[in-house]
């Protein structure tokens, strides 16, 4: 049975998009990692029990997949 998608509150989605834009504007790789880590922790708050935890590489991959949507 398919699972219902995770419902992320609008304020969390807006913060994600702000960080997405900041990630690609930031030239310092360490600061880019900080941005991705912040979003990783934010996404953890919205995951269901039993879901595989999102890691920093997942967030960076998501940022790159969404780069043209920022």
N, C-alpha and C positions, 0 to 999 in steps of 0.2 A: 504494500500500500504506500503510495507516494506521501512524503512528508510535506507539511505546509511550510512555505518559505519563512525564514526568520523575519520577524517584524522589527525593523529598526526605527526608533523614533525620529521624527523630522530633524530635531536639533542635532542628533548624532550623525545623521546623513549629511547635514550642512557642514558639520565639523570635518567629516571625512572629505568632502569636496574642497574645503579650504585647505586641508592638509595635502590633498592631491596636487593642487596648484602650487602650494609652497614647496612640495617635494621636487617638482621639476624646475622651479626657479632657483633653488638652493645649489650653489656650486660646491659647497663643502660636503664630502661624502659622510663625514661623521654626523653632521647636522641632519643630513637626509636619513641616516639610520635612526636618529632620535625621532624624527617625524613619523617614520614607519613604525617604530616601537610604540609611540603614543597611540597610533591607530590600532596596533595589534592588541594593546590592553583594552582599548575601547570596544573592539569587536568581541573580546573575551566576555565582556559584560552581557552581551546579547546572544551568546551561544547557548544551546540547549545542553542539559546534562547528557553525557554520553557522546556528544559530537567530538570529532577530532579537533584539538586545539589549533587555532590559527597561529602560524609562526611568522617571524619577520620576513622570511622569503616569500611566503604566501601573500603578505601585504604588498611587498614590492612588485610581485607578479601582477597583483590586482591593479596597482597603480599604473603599471605599464600597459595593461590591457585597457584601462580606462583613460589613458593619456589624451586621446582625441575627443573625449567627452567633457573635458574640464572647461 
